Amino acid sequence: MSIVIKSSLSLIILFAGIYPYWGNTAKSDVLEPILEFGIFPSVTLMVVFFTAIGFYCKALQTTLELVQPQNRKAAPRTVWFMFLLPYNFIEDFFIVINISRSLEQEAGTNPGFCSDRDFGMITGIGWSIGQIMSFIPNFVGQLAGVIGIILWIWHWVFIHKVNIVLRARRNEK
């Protein structure tokens, strides 16, 4: 999919996410939770969150680096597009798909390597959907955000386990 299409879809998602807060259409102001929680705790939470994303990206990059080059569906450094807001809202789907397909391809050369038949696709797509649905300004959005975070952590744990197996296999050679 071209960057123009991905960027256009990302802008649509961004617009859909901010539209309810535009003018008086939202029941509460978008900054209300931040002001209620406090500026310092909110900034601290954002720093911790983006740091966690950095560690997650590093784990994904390691996965693609450990996968044999002929089995990679994307360059390892492309996972860092997760930091390109709002482009990441669409790109995250492609990152997850490329990782899963790379792992599936890798399993073809080593059948005992991964017992997860979807190669992390379900949890990866799930957290990506949860991330987008979290823009809904009500309980549904909050629930989607929480489910998205749970699926993101679940996917990260899966990736960590895969990296241990791939590292061990690399060290055997």
C-alpha positions in Angstrom: 0.0 0.0 0.0 1.5 3.3 -0.9 2.5 6.0 1.5 -0.1 8.3 0.1 -3.0 6.0 0.8 -1.6 5.2 4.3 -1.2 8.9 5.0 -4.7 9.7 3.8 -6.2 7.0 5.9 -4.2 8.2 8.9 -5.6 11.7 8.4 -9.1 10.4 8.2 -8.5 8.5 11.5 -7.0 11.6 13.1 -10.0 13.8 12.0 -12.5 11.2 13.2 -10.6 11.1 16.6 -10.6 14.9 17.1 -14.0 15.7 15.6 -16.0 14.9 18.7 -13.9 17.4 20.6 -14.2 20.1 18.0 -16.4 22.9 19.3 -19.2 21.9 21.7 -20.0 18.5 20.3 -18.3 16.6 23.1 -19.8 16.3 26.5 -16.5 17.2 28.2 -13.4 19.0 27.1 -10.6 16.8 25.8 -8.1 18.3 28.3 -10.4 17.7 31.3 -8.9 14.3 32.2 -5.4 15.8 32.0 -6.3 18.8 34.2 -8.2 16.5 36.6 -5.2 14.1 36.9 -2.7 16.9 37.0 -0.1 18.2 34.6 2.9 16.5 36.1 1.3 13.0 36.5 -0.1 13.3 32.9 3.3 14.2 31.5 5.0 11.5 33.5 2.4 9.0 32.2 3.0 10.1 28.6 6.8 9.8 29.0 6.4 6.3 30.5 4.0 5.3 27.7 6.3 6.5 24.9 9.3 4.9 26.6 7.4 1.6 26.7 6.6 2.0 23.0 10.3 2.5 22.4 11.1 -0.8 24.1 8.3 -2.5 22.2 9.7 -1.1 18.9 13.2 -2.4 19.8 11.7 -5.8 20.5 10.0 -5.8 17.1 13.2 -4.6 15.4 15.1 -7.4 17.1 12.5 -9.9 15.8 13.0 -8.8 12.2 16.8 -8.8 12.6 16.7 -12.4 14.0 14.5 -13.6 11.2 16.5 -14.8 8.2 16.7 -12.0 5.6 14.9 -14.0 2.9 11.9 -14.4 5.3 11.6 -10.7 6.2 8.5 -8.9 4.9 9.9 -5.5 6.0 13.2 -3.9 7.0 13.8 -4.0 10.7 14.0 -0.3 11.1 10.5 0.3 9.7 9.0 -0.6 13.1 10.0 2.9 14.3 7.2 4.3 12.2 5.1 3.7 15.3 6.3 7.1 16.5 5.0 9.0 13.5 1.7 10.4 14.7 -0.9 10.3 13.1 0.6 8.0 10.4 1.1 5.2 12.9 -2.6 4.6 13.4 -2.7 2.9 10.0 1.0 1.9 9.7 0.8 -0.1 13.0 -1.5 -2.6 11.2 1.1 -3.1 8.5 3.9 -3.4 11.0 2.0 -6.2 12.8 1.1 -7.9 9.6 4.7 -7.8 8.3 6.0 -9.2 11.6 3.5 -12.0 11.6 4.1 -12.9 8.0 7.9 -12.8 8.5 7.4 -15.2 11.5 5.2 -17.5 9.4 7.8 -17.5 6.7 10.5 -18.3 9.2 8.4 -21.2 10.6 8.4 -22.6 7.1 12.1 -23.1 7.3 12.0 -24.3 11.0 8.6 -26.0 11.7 9.2 -26.4 15.4 10.0 -22.7 16.0 6.6 -21.2 16.8 3.6 -22.9 18.3 1.3 -19.9 17.9 -0.5 -20.6 14.6 -1.4 -17.0 14.0 2.1 -15.8 14.6 0.9 -12.9 16.8 -1.5 -11.6 14.2 -4.7 -11.7 16.3 -3.2 -9.8 19.3 -1.3 -7.4 17.0 -4.3 -6.5 14.9 -6.4 -6.4 18.1 -4.3 -3.8 19.8 -4.2 -1.8 16.6 -8.0 -1.8 16.4 -8.3 -1.0 20.1 -6.0 2.0 19.6 -8.2 3.5 16.9 -11.5 2.7 18.8 -10.1 4.4 21.9 -10.9 7.7 20.1 -14.6 7.1 20.7 -15.4 9.7 23.4 -17.4 7.5 25.8 -17.2 4.2 27.8 -16.8 2.2 24.5 -13.7 4.2 23.7 -12.3 3.8 27.2 -13.0 0.0 27.2 -11.4 -0.3 23.7 -8.3 1.5 25.0 -8.0 -0.8 28.0 -8.5 -3.9 25.8 -6.0 -2.5 23.3 -3.4 -2.0 26.0 -3.9 -5.6 27.3 -3.6 -7.0 23.7 -0.5 -4.8 23.1 1.2 -6.2 26.3 0.1 -9.7 25.3 1.6 -9.2 21.8 4.8 -7.8 23.3 5.2 -10.9 25.6 4.7 -13.1 22.5 7.4 -11.1 20.6 9.7 -11.4 23.6 9.3 -15.2 23.7 9.8 -15.5 19.9 13.0 -13.4 20.2 14.3 -15.9 22.9 13.7 -18.8 20.6 15.2 -17.0 17.5 18.3 -16.0 19.5 18.8 -19.6 20.8 18.5 -20.9 17.3 20.9 -18.3 16.0 23.4 -19.3 18.7 23.1 -23.0 17.8 24.4 -22.3 14.3 
